[in-house]
Every structure is written in C-alpha cells, then in structure tokens.
Amino acid sequence: MDVTFQIPDDLASRMTAAGDPSRRALEAFALEEFRAGHLTPPELRRMLGLARIQMDGFLKSHGIFEDVTPEDVEQDIADLKACLGG
C-alpha cells in the first residue's frame, strides 16, 4: 500500500534536513501500530526492512524496551553465524 500526503513546501524543506521524511513517517506509523498491538515484532521488522538483530537497537532508540529470553539470544547467535557464513 502506498500512502501519500501533502506537506507545505516551506515545512518540507526543513523536514528534509532532519533526514528522509518518508522513512521517518513510515517508522512513526509502524511504531504507533506496534505500541497499539496491531503489529508483532516480526511484522514490524518486515515493515521496516530490519534484520532481527537491528530490531532491539531500533526499539531502544525510540524508548521501547522488551524482555529478552535465552531463546532470543540463541536465535541472535544463529542469525549472526548465518550472516558470517559459519
């Protein structure tokens, strides 16, 4: 789905100085849906194109802290090994 909205040019020029406004809008929307319980962590990762290992840092940077289980750590290790070819 594509979503389009209009931003006045004078405001848009200031917003682009802080980074890609399209990406920031997507992240803000996805985070709100995640907080509301409408997205699971895997769905949020998929929506934002993040690897599992990137998710924790992304959430922390937005003030969201999740419990990490031993299984989560094992999966992260397996993911890293797979990325490194081992």
C-alpha positions, -999 to +999 in steps of 0.1 A: +000+000+000+012+035-008+002+064+014+006+100+002+001+132+020+009+169+012+033+190+033+037+227+025+070+234+007+084+257+034+079+230+060+091+201+038+124+218+032+131+220+070+119+184+075+144+170+049+173+185+069+165+160+097+166+130+074+143+113+049+108+124+058+092+094+041+113+070+062+106+089+094+068+089+086+069+051+080+089+045+112+065+067+133+034+049+118+049+015+123+059+022+159+025+035+167+009+004+153+034-018+172+027+001+205-011-004+199-006-041+195-015-041+158+019-054+147+040-082+161+078-078+163+084-099+132+058-078+113+074-046+125+108-059+113+093-068+079+075-035+075+107-016+082+131-039+064+152-046+096+172-077+104+163-093+137+195-081+153+187-045+143+153-045+160+165-041+196+185-010+188+157+005+168+132-001+196+156+012+222+163+044+202+125+050+204+122+043+241+108+008+237+124-019+258+115-056+255+124-086+276+150-108+260+147-145+266+176-171+264+159-183+232+161-148+217+199-147+224+203-182+209+184-171+178+206-139+175+237-160+177+224-183+150+215-154+128+249-139+132+266-172+124+244-175+093+254-139+082+290-146+087+288-179+067+296-201+097 
